[in-house]
Amino acid sequence: MPPALLTTKLVVPPPRPNRVLRPALRARLDEGLRLGRRLTLVSAPAGAGKTTLLSDWVAASGRPVAWLSLDEGDNDPTLFFSYLLAALGRVDARLGANLFELLHSPQAPALESLATALINDLARVGRSTILVLDDYHAVTRVAVHDLVAFLLEHAPSSLHLAIGTREDPPLPLPRLRARGQATELRGRDLRFTPAEAADFLTGTMGLTLPADAVAALEARTEGWVAGLQLAALALQSGRGGADDLVRAFAGDDRYIMDYLIAEVVERQPEDVRAFLRSTAVLDRLSGPLCDAVTGRDDGQRMLERLDAANLFVLPLDNRREWYRYHLLFAEFQRMALSREERAGAHRRAARWYESHGMTAPAVGHELAHAALTGRPDDAERLVAAAAEGMVQSGHIETVAGWLAALPDERVRANVDLALVSAWIAAVKGGMAEAEARVEEAEAHVGAPGDDPVRWGKLLTLRAFIALMGRREYGEAAALAQRALDALGDADPRARLIALWVLAESHERTSPAPVAIRAFREASRAGRELGSHVFAATAEMSLAGALNAHGRRHEALVVCAEAISRYVDAGGDPLPLAGMLFSHLGVLHYEANELEQALACHERGRRLNARLGVEGYDAVAEGLAAPTLYALGRRDEALDALERAHKAAGRRVLGEAEIYLAQRASMWINLGDLASARRWAEAAHVSLDEELRYLALERHVAFGRLLLAEGRADDARRWAERLLAFTERMGLGRWLITSHLLLALAVDRHEAGAARAHLLAALERAAPEEYVRAFLDEDARLIAMLPGVRAAAPAFVDALLAHAGIPAGRVGGRPGLGAQPLIEPLSERELEVLALIAEGLTNAEIGRRLFIATGTVKRHVNTIYGKLDVHGRIEAIARARDLHLIE
């Protein structure tokens, strides 16, 4: 599970009473908003008043504000993005509403993809918002800087980013400056003027000082807010005057601060000093936490007392429940603690956080204790208990940091930590390291019967490595099944991963019914665990598997029911349903319901853009390409396949060759056999290659190429292999295509066999309305259909109607008539058209007419243009409709 988010990090710091208002600085910040600049940068040393200025400014701006106070823990990119979503969600619940679960799912997309989805949400909502990232200097990870830079570059104008930091961040500041897109304030801008210093000392700190004393303090501190505050606190103690104080400190700012803090602390009552000392190691303070660390019962009263006296603490919420020390004071005070004092405070804080279920800060304090004492036992225990869930929810970097802080030999010897370490390596792509770590864990896990759950987790990881690392699908399926047997009903998250591995492996190796059962189980488990991302992914794959099995109607039901589950409060589909709409489009395409298919693909495209999962948009385009082609949008279809191919190549389980094969089939339909042949040679397609489920598009395209090239015997042998494979694997949809390829291969010499294969295809296709199975093949199939009409009259009539042959014309022999065309066909073009109708290839037509194949291709393209069609099937249907051929 992801760690609980600290809501205090998301609250705009409440204003202090009697604070100094700084209208000139606020006006400069307002100007940046008015001019539509992207960034406000307040970069100044500690204690300069950055947070106070930003909180006052946003409170007066009148705009919605998303505030995030950063700390070292936010160097985990996943945690940073979690807080970013939470901060923006406070402004508008629609912003990133669907991304949190994606972020913490086992198959989390790349952060840049999620950032793209968030940016799309910001643009769609269009609500002017100020996003404040305070204490940005705590961020050191390049991945987080890259994420913020991406947001800066691409966010809509409705989002204004404000950053408070001690040092300039590694963001594209020069480019923003050059474009006039940045407002910047620095330390010199935040220094109090003499008038502001006087206002602060008298109005805020309640001192009555002569003008020359105020001027002396302002000059000595150079308007540094923290310095003035500490000087005022020192003066409030009543020991000496301003002149004495100014004479007492000298040197640089660091010395001034140390001196003033020492002065102020020294002059506090003993109970205050003891409290400050005991709680100095805490990053955040609450009354109960302080009581646990100090062993006293006055924590809340003491915090309120310090707050009222402006003494080192800053409230983090409007209820005054949580505070933090001023960073400069915390740094100074911690240095004064002994090693034993720090270790004890960390241990007590860790136990309090652990008892309150706040894992991350508990681990942080326990690791600090271990570093001071050399005793990592409790830290190891806490990390081992929390790490697995953290990794599964995406917090890889946080857990990696925890493991790095523990002795490596302890990590390797602890089964749970070794497994987590292996998971981290595997998720990052280091499969060899992951396997080595798994072997180390296996050495310590004991016999399978002694600890079946741990063995189940270990086997799950081995299965994941076999699937994702080595693509050994049979081995992955076997390991995943063993993992499920060992886990039983324990550890639902491990079961979920094992089920996913099993289903993905079965899809690649097992008969379709086996894969369908696995995807059903994975979908059910995902819903029961509340993982909509996992369930939707499994349902998408389930629909594809059902369609491949030849159960189109059942696949339609799966898509429709799943889409109905993934809706927002208004009943509109969530972005999660994008790929389900894309698969629904494929199912409508199969029935030649092209307008419905296109509508589904368009809706899926829009939802996928909002979802932002890397590659989904291009893969969805690939699924839509056949529909675009059938609608005559050939160039769009070919471009979509090219984009899908590139995107699939970037996905670990992407099957890029599918889209190249589909493109080759389109070239064949267009008569561009040279391009299709180049594809076959580049892909090293051969008659003796092994048949694979995920290569079926490739195998079918090769069969079509053999037919188009006139290699009937090779085409027959190839289609027979394809038929045997699809029948054995239970792939009913592909079995239809195999029968049709065989019918075309034997039609000219074995009419009876061709008729038998055509009847077998009709028997499977008609109940499920697989219309495109026929329309996507050679035009000769349409001419063969009247002879088998009796087997499925309504379906055959529908096929002929889709092919453009009106009812009542079936089996007739219309004579040639006048050409009702704007540009009539030439005599040669009519000859070529008649031979196309006979089913001859371009090469065969060339030999019959004694012309070059290239010349035939030019005639064919001219015919298509004059008839306003895009392929042989359409050309034949249109020509018959116009009485141009018999």
N, C-alpha and C positions, 0 to 999 in steps of 0.2 A: 504494500500500500504506500502511496505517496505520503511524505511527512505533512503534518498539520501546518498550515500557513499561519504565521503570526500576524494577526489583524492590526497590531500596533504599527507594523511597517507600512500600512496602507492609509494611515490617518494623517491628515495635514496637521502639523504641530500646532497646538492651540496658542493663541497670542498671549503674551504676558501683559498684565496691566501696567499702565504708565510707561510703556515702551516708547522709544524714540521713533517717531514717524519720519520717513525719509522720502518725501514727495518727489525730489529731483531724481532719485534713482528709480523710483516707481514709474516716473514719466518716461525714462529711457526704455524701461522694459515694456511699457504700454505701446511705445512707438514701434517696437518690433512686432507686436501683435497687429497693430494697425496697418503696417506695411506688408503683412502677410509673410514675414520671415519664418523659416522652418525651425530655427534653433535660438534659444536663449542660453548662454553659457555664463555662469557665475563661477569664476575660478580664482580662488584666494586662499591664503594660509588658514590654518586652524584658528578658530576664535575670531574670525573676521565678520561674522554675522550673516553668513550665506543663507543658512536655513531660515533665520528670522526674516530676512528680506524676501526670500521666495514665498514663504507662507503668508506674509502680509500682502504681497503683490497678488497672489492667486486668489486670496480671499476677497480682494477689492476688484478683481477683474470682471466679475459677473459671469465668467465662463465655467462650465463644468470642469472639475479638476480630478485627475487621477494621480495620486501621490504614491511614490515608492521610495522608502528609505532603505538604502543598500548596506550590506555588510559583507564580510569575507565569504560567508556561506553562499552568496549569490554568484560566486564564480562557477558554480554548477549551472551550465546553460539551461538544463531542464527546470531547475528550481527558479532561476531568474525568469524564464518564460512563464512559469506558473504564477509567480507574483505579478508579472506584467499583465497577464490575463485577469487576475483577481482585481488589480487596480483599475483597469479599464472597465471591467464588469460592474464596478461600483458606479460608474458614470452612466452606463447603459447596459442592461442585462443582455442585449443582443450582441454586444461586442465579444467575439471569441467564445460565445456560449457553447458551441459544439466542439471546441478545440481542446478543452481540458482533458476529456476522456481520451482523445486521440493522443495527446502528449504523453499520457501515462499508460498507454496500451502496450502489450508485448511487441506489437509491430509498429511502433511509433514512427511517423514520417520524419524526414529531415526537418530541423528547426526552420530552415529558410522556407521550406514548403508551408509550414504552419504560419510563419510570418507573412507569407504571401496571402494566405487565407484570412489572416487578421486584417491585413491592409485592405483586402476586398470588403471585409465587414465594415471597416471604418469608412470606406468610400460609399458603401450602400446605405449605412445609417446616416452619414453626413452631418453628424452633430459636432459642432466646434468644441474642441477639448484641449485642455492643457495637460500634458503628461510630464510630471516632475520626477526626475531621477536624482535623488539627493544622496550625498556622500558617494559619488560615483568613483572617487579615487580608491574605494575598497575593491573595485573590479580590476582584475589583472589578466583574466583569461581572454585570449584572442577570439575565441568563439563567441563570447558575449559581446565584445566590441564589434565584431562583424555583424552580429544580429542588430545591434543598435544602429550601426552605419546603414544597414539595409533598410531599416525602418525610416531613418532620416532621408535616404535617397528616394524612397518609393511611396511613403505615406501620402495620403491626400492632403490638400491644403487645410482641411478641417482639423488636422492634428498639429499642435505646436508642442515641440519638445523643449523642456527646460532642464538643464543639468547644473547641479551644484557639486563642486569638486575642489580638492586642494591643489590639483595640478591638471594641466590640459590633457584631455583624454586622446587616445590614438584614433580619432575619427577624422573624416575628410574635411577638416576645418579650412584649409586653404581654398578648396573648391567652393565651400559655402561662402567664405568671405568674398571671393572673386565674383560670385553671383549676387552679392548683397543679401544673403540669406541668413546671416548670423548677427545677433546682438550680443556683445561681450562686455562683461564687467569683471574687473580684476581687483587685486588687493588694494591698490592705490585709490580705486573708485569707492571702495567700501569703508575706507578710513573716515572716522568722524571728523567733521570740521570743528573748529573751536566752538561754534555755537551749538552743534549737536553734542559735543562732549559736555558742555555745560548743562544742556538739557538732560543728558543721561545721568550725570553725577547728582544733579539736584532733583529732577523729576522721577527718574527710575530708581536710583539708589538712595534717595532721601537724605543727601548730604547738604549741608550749608557751608559753602566754601567761598572765600574771597576770589575775585576774578583772577588775580595773579596766580593763585594756587591752581585754579582750573586750567589756566593757560600752561602752567608748568607741567601738570600731569598730561595734558594733551600733547605737548611738545615731546615729553620724554617717551610716551607710548606711541607717538606718531599716529594718534587716532585709532590705535588698535583696540577693538571693542573688548576683547577678552582681557587685555592688559588693564584697561580702564575699570572693568568690572572688579578684577582682583584688587586693584589699588583701592577702590571704594570699599571693598570688604575689609581690607586691612585697616583703613581709616575708621570704619565703623566700630572696630574694637576699642578705639579710644586711646591707643598707645602712640603718642606722637602726632604731629601734624603732617600736612601735605609736603611741606618743605623737607622735613626729616625723611619722609618716605622717598621722595625724589632723590635725595642725596644718597639714600641707602642702596639703591640698586643701580647697577651700571652694566654695560656689556650688551650682548646681542639679545634678540627676542627670547631665545631659549633660556638664557640666564634670567631675564626678567620674569618669565613665567615661573621658573623653578623657585625663584626667590619669593615671588608673590604668593604662590601656592603654599610654600612652607610657612610664610608669615601668617596666612589666613588659617591654615590648619592648626598651627601652633596655638592660635588664640581662641580656638573653639573649646567648649567644655569637654571634659574627659569622656562623657558618654557619647558625644558627637564624634570625637576623634576615634574612639573604639569602633563605632558603627562604620565610619568611613573606611577604616583600615580593613575590617572584616569583610566588607562587601565590594572592595575595589576590583576583584577579579570578574565581577558580573558584567556582562554586556547589557543586560536589561534587569530592571529591578521591580519587584512588587513586594507588598508587605509580607505575604506568606513566604515567599522565597527568601527574603532577607531574614525572617525569623529562623528559617531552617539553617541558614548559613551562620548566623550570629549566635544562635542558641538563646535569643531573647524573644520577647513578645511585643516589642514596640516598633516593628518594622514600618507599618503604615503610618503611624504618628510621626516617626522620624523622617520619612520621605516627605510628608506634607510640611513638616517644619523646615526641612532644607529647601523645599520649593518656595515656601513663603519668604525665605531669607535670600532668595536668588543664589543659593550656595551649591554650585556644582551640578545640580540635577536639572534635567529637562523633561517635562511631561511628554508622554508619547500618545496619550489619548485624552479625550475631553472629560473622562470620568476620574482622571488622576489615579488610575489603578496601576499603570505601568510607567516607568521612568527609565532614563539612562543618564549616566554621568557625562559631564562634558569630557570629550575625548582627551583633551590635554591634561585634565585633572586625573582621569583614569590611568593614563600612561605614567604620570608622575608618581601616583600613589602606589601603583603596582611595583615600580622599581624599588620602593622603600620596604616592600614586604620581604620577609625571609622565605627561603625555599619551602620550609615546613609550613609556614602560614599559607602560602599560595596553594600548596598541595592539599591541605586540609579544607580550605574553602572550596576548591574545585571538587573534591570528593563529596562534600555535603550538598553542593549545588547539583551535582550529577544525580545523587539519590533523590533529591526533591523533584527534578525534572522527570526522572524515570517513574516515580510514583504517580506523576500526573500525566503519564502517557505522552510526554513530549520527547520523542526519541532523539532527534537531531541535536538539540542542545545538551541532552544527557550524554550522548556519545562525545560531543566536543569537550565537555568538562572532564569526562573520564579519561579521554586521551591526554588532556593536559596534565591530569594527575599522574598518569603512567609515565609521561615524559619527565616529570619532576622526581618521581620515586623509583623508576625502573621496574614497577610492578604492573604489568598490563593485564592481569587476569580479568578484572571487572570490565575493562575496556573491550577485551576480546569477547567476553560474554555478551555485552550489549551489541557489539557490531555483528556478531554471529546471529543474534536474534532478529536484528532489523535489516541486515544487508540484502537478503534474498528478495524480500518484498520491495525494497527500494530499487533494486536493479530491474525487477520486473515492471516497475512503474516508471522507468526511464531515468532514474537519478544515478546514472553511471559514474559521473565525475565525483559526486559526493562520496560514494562508496569507495571508489578508487583511492580517494584521499584518505579515507579511514584506514584502508588496508595498508597504504604506504606508511602510515604512522605507526603501525604495529610491526614488531620484529618479523621478518620474512619467514624465519623458521617456524614461528608460531602459526602463521597463516597456512603454510604448507602442511603442518601437522594436524590442523583442525579441519575435519572433513567438511563442515559447513562453509568455512571461510575459503577452503581450497576450491569448492564447487563454485562459490560466488566469484572468486578470482578467475576461474575458467570461463564462467558466463561472460564476464566483462571482456575477456580476451576474445571470445567468440563474437560477441556483438560488435566489437571494434574491428573484426575481420582477421584477427590473429588466430586462425584455426589451429596452426601447429602448436602454438603456445597453449591454446585451450586444451588440446588433446593431451599434452604433457601434464597439465594441471589435473586433468581428470584422472590420469593414471596415478598421480600422487594421492589424490583423494581416495581412489579405489583401494590403495594399499592400506588405508586406515579405516575403511568403512566396515570391515568384518564380513561375516558370511551373510548371504542374501536373506536367509531365514531369520537372522538375528535382528535385522533392521531393514524391513522391506521398504519403508517409506524413503529412507535415504538412498537405498538402491534404486528405487523408482526415479528419484530426482537425478541420480547419476546417469541412469539409462536414458532419461529424457534429454539430458545434455549431449550424450553420445549420439542419440538419434538426430538431434538438431545439427550437430557437426557433420554427420554423414549426409544429411539433406543439403545443407547450405554450403558446406565447405568442399565436400568431395562429390556431391551429386550422385551418391551411391543410393539410389532410391529403394532398391530391394532391402539393403542393409538397414536403411533408415526406417522402413516400415516394420521390419522385424524388431528392431530395438524399441521403437515407439510402442508396439504391442506389448513387449515385455515390461516396459515402464508402466503402462496402464494396468497390467496384471499385478505388478508389485504395489502400485499406489492404492489400488482399490478405490474407496471413497475419500481417502485422505488427500490433503493438499490440492484443492480445486484448481489453483493456478498452474501447478505443475501438470495436472491432468489436461488442462486446456492447451498447453504447449504441446504435450504429447499427442493429443487428438489432432491438432493442426498438422504436426509433422506426419502423422499416420495418413490423414486425408490427402495431403499434398503428394505423398509418396505413392499412395494407391492410385491416384489420378494418373500417374506416370507409368505405372507398372501392372495394375490389376484390371480385371474386367470391370466395366462401368458400374454394375450393381454394387460391387464392393466399395468403390469410391463414393458412390451415392450414399450408402449407409454411413460411411465415415464422415462425410460432410454434414449429414443430418445430425449425427451425434455431436459433432463439433459445434454446430449452430445451436443445438439445444443447450449444451454446456455453457456456451457464451452467454445465452440469455439468462440462464439460471444464476450465473456469476455476476450478471449485470454489466458485462462487457459488450456494449452495443457494437463497438468497432469490430471485435472478433466475430460476433454473431453475423453482422452484415457481410463481412468478408467471406465467411463460410457459406452464407446463403447465396452470394454471388457465384461462388464456385459450384454450389449445388445446382443452381439453375443451368450453368454451363454443362455440367455433367449429365443432367437429365436430358438436355437437348441433344448432346452427343449420343446418348443412349436411344434417341428417337422418341422421347416422351415430351414433345413440345408443349402440349396442353398442360401437363403437370408442372413444367418449368414456368409457364405463364402464371399459374396459381402461386408458386413459390415467390416469384418477383412481386406480384400484386400484394400478397399478404405481408411480405417483408417491408415493402414501401409504406404500407398502412401503419406499420409499427413505428417507423422513424419519421415522426412528424412533430412540429413544434406546437405550442399552446393554441395557435390559430388554425391548426390542421394542415399547414403547409409542409411539404417534405423537407427534412433536414439535409444538409450537404452530404451526410453519410449515405443517403440513398442515391447519390449520383451514379455510381457504377451499376446499381440495380436498374436504373432507368436505361443505361446503355445496353445492358443485357436484355432488357425488355424490348428495346429497339431491334436487337438481333432476332428475337423470336417473331416479331411482327414482319421483319424482312423475309424470314423463311416462308411465310404465307403470302408474300408479295404485297403485303399491306404497307406500301412504301410511304405514304403520307403519315400514317400512324408511326411507322418506324422512325421517320425523320423527326417527328415531334418529340418522340422519346429521346432520341440522340441529342437533340438540341437542349432539352431539359436536363439531361444528364451532364452535358457540357457545362451548362451554367452552374449546376450544383458542384461539379468537380472543381470548377474555378474557385468557388467559395471554400471548398474543403482544403485545397492546396496541397494534397498529397503528391509528392514528386512522381511525375510520369503518368498519373491517372488521366490527366487531360489528354495527353497524346495517345495513350492506349485506348481511351474512349473514342478518339478520332479514328483510330484503326478499326474499331468495331463498327463505326458508322460508314467506313469507306465503301463497302459493297452497296449500301443503300444509295449513296451519292452516285456511284457508277450507274446503277440501275435507273436512276432518275436523269441520266444524261450528263451529269456533272463530272466528266471523266478526269479533267485536270485536278479538280479539288480532291477527288478520290485518290489519285496517285500521290498528290502532295501529302495527304493525310497518312497514307501508308508509310511514306518516307519519315515523317515525324514520329510515328508510332515505332518504327524500326529503331530509330536513334534512342528513343526513350526506353524501350525494352532492353537495349544493350546496357543501360545504366542500372537496371534492376537486377538484384541478385538472382531471382527466379524468373526473370524475363525471358521469353522465348522469341527472340528478335527475328528468327528465320520465318516465322509465320507470316509476317507482313511482306517480306520479300517474295514469298511463294504466292501470296494473294496478288501482288503486283504482276508477277509472271503470268498468272491466269488472265489478268486483264489485258496484258500485251497479246496473249494468244487470241483472245476474243477480238482484239483490234487488228489481227493479222500481222502483228509485229513479231514474227517468229525469230528474227535475228536477236532481238533483245531478250526474248525468253530463252533462247539457246545460250546466250552469254551468262544469263543467271544460272542455268543448270551447270555450266562448266565451272563458274566461280564457286558454286555451292558444292561441287564435286558429287552431284547426284549420279547414281549409277543403278543399273538393273539388279545388282546383287546386294545393295545396301540393306542394313537391318531396318525393319519397319518399327516405328515408334509412334505412340499416341500423339505426343505433342508435335510430331513432324507430319501429321496427316495432311495439312495444307500443302506441304512440300511434295508429299507422295502423289497427291491428286494433281497438282500442277504438272508434275513430271509426266503423269499418264496423259494429260491433255496435250502436252507438248509432243509426245510420241504419236498420238493420233493426228495432230495437225501436221506433223512432218511426214505422214503417210507410212509410218512404221507399224503397220497393223499387227504383225506377229509379236513384236516387242510389246506393243500396247496391250495385247491380249494377255501375254504372260505376266506383265506387271499388274494388270487389273485383277487377274486370278489370285495373285499373291495378296493384293489389297483386300479382296473379298474374303479370303480365308482369315486374314488378320482381324478385320473389323467384325467378322462373325464370332471369332474366338473371344474377342474383347468385349462383345456385347455393345458395339457402337452402331446402333441402328441407323442413326442419321447418315453416317459415313458408309454404311452397308448399302443404302440407297444409291449413293454416288458410285460405289464400286460396281453395282449391277448395271448402272447406266453407261459407265465407261466400257464395260464388257459388251453391252449391247451395241455400242458404236464400233467397237473393235471387230466384231464378227458379222456385222450387218450385211456386208457386201458378199459374203461367201456362205454364211450359215444363218439364213433367215429364221429358221426355227429356233436356234439358240438365242438369237437376238431377241425374238419375241418372248422367249422364256425369261430372259433377264429383265426385259421391260415390264413383264407381268409381275415379277418378284419385286421390282422397285415400286410399282403402283400399289401393290398389296401393303407395303410398309408406309408409303408416303400419303396415301389418300386419307386414312383416319386422322392423321396428325397435320394434314394440310401443308406438306412440305413442297410448295409450289416451286420455289427457287431452285430446288434440287434438279428440276428439269430445265427451267429457263436459263440456268447458268451454264448448261452444257452446249455442245455443238447443235447447230440448227437442224441437223438431220433428225434429231429426236422428235421434233414437232411433226415432221412428215411421217414418222412411224406411229404416232399416237392414234390416228383413226383406226388402225388395224387392231388395237387392243381396247377400244373404247368400252366394249361390253363388260370388261373387268371392273371398271369404276366409272360409269357414264358421267355422273355429275362432276367428278374430279377432272376427268379428261376434258369435258366441255369447258370447265373453268380454266384449265391449262391453255387450251386453244384460244379462249377469249383473252387471256392475259397475253398471249402471243400475237393478238391482233387479228385472229381469224373469227369472223362473225358466225353466229349460230346459223345452221342451215347450209353452210358452205363446206362442212366437214365431208371429206371424201369426194367432193365434186371436182370437175376439171374445167374451170372457167377459161374461156378463150382470151387471147390477147386483145386489148382494146386500145383506144387512143390514150395518150399519156396526159393525165390531168395534173401536170407539174409546171411550175413556173419556168424551170429549165429542164427540158426533156432529156432522157437518157439517149446517148448515141447508140448506133447499131452495135459497136463493139461492147459498150457497157451493158447492153441488153444480153449479149452473149455471155459475158462474165456473170451477170446476175443469174441467168438460167443455170449456169454450172455451179454457182454458190448454192442454189436451191437443191441441186443434186447431192450436195454434201462434199464436193471436191475441195481439197486444200488449195492454197494459192499456188503451190508448186505443181499440183496436178492440173490446175487450170492453165498454167503456163505451158505445160507440155501438150495439152489438148489443143491450144490455140497457137502453139509455136511462138510464144513470146516469153520475155524474161520474167522471173518472179517479181522483180522490182516493179516492172510495168504493170503486172497484175495488181500489186499493192496500191499503185496509184489509181488504177481504175476502181478498185474497191473503195478507196477513200472518197473518190469523186461520187460514186454511187451513194455512199452513206450521206454525203452532203446534200445531194439532190433530193434524196428521200427523207432527209431530216431524221436520220436514225443513227444509232451508235454501235451497232453490232450486227452479226449475221442473222440472229433470230429475228430481231426487229426488222431488218431489211427484207427478209423473206415474207414476214407477215404483212409488211406494208406493201410490198410488190404484189402479193396475191390480192390484197384488198383493192388495189388500183387496177387489177386485171393486167398486170405487166408480165406475169408468168403463169404457167398452168399449175 
